[in-house]
Amino acid sequence: QVQLVESGGGLVQPGGSLRLSCAASERIFSFIAMGWYRQAPGKQREWVAQITSGGSTNYADSVKGRSTISRDDAKNTMYLQMNSLKPEDTAVYYCYVANGLGTHWGQGTQVTVSS
């Protein structure tokens, strides 16, 4: 079972930036894909971004142009850099990885964008 630990969430003012991290218990180079979802209060979970084992990236329209997903295989860690944050970005952010055994999830980290 892959263990994932997110960090980097917190309270930030509108227009600010945060970098979320997702540390994996295994070597990440073997994962088919890694990414992020988020869930705001009272809303369904929303896919945010993904990076594949080959380095291809995709973003939801809601964060495209403001966010960058990346990975550091040496540190077994994935990142989500979020800039120009808006109140509507407030949510719990969950990282996930997909391998041959299925999809594995982290416990989530809270991001609150408020003045």
Sequence and secondary structure as in RCSB ss.txt:
>XXXX:A:sequence
QVQLVESGGGLVQPGGSLRLSCAASERIFSFIAMGWYRQAPGKQREWVAQITSGGSTNYADSVKGRSTISRDDAK
NTMYLQMNSLKPEDTAVYYCYVANGLGTHWGQGTQVTVSS
>XXXX:A:secstr
   EEEE  EEE TT  EEEEEEESS GGG SEEEEEEE TTS  EEEEEEETT  EEE TTTTTTEEEEEEGGG
TEEEEEE S  GGG EEEEEEEEETTEEEE   EEEEE  
